[in-house]
Amino acid sequence: MQTTTSVRIDQALYELARSDASIEHRTIAGQIEYWAKIGRAALDNPDLPASFIAESLASMAEPREETTAFVPRSRT
């Protein structure tokens, strides 16, 4: 069971999260958690672009049965 905690954030950040959450079909809390995961990973990996981190996190969240196996190109 996951527990929750209330935090105070700036109203402008809340409104931005609400807007992005609607576009991405997430809850506001889910959107802020998503940003936090990307931010934490970006701090841990400063050489990686944030877009790469976001795409990597999204791919890791996909169900395994919906993934496509990696097939390397043959050398010719």
Secondary structure, 3 states (H helix, E strand, C coil): CCCCCCCCCCHHHHHHHHHHHHHHCCCHHHHHHHHHHHHHHHHHCCCCCHHHHHHHHHHHHCCHHHCCCCCCCCCC
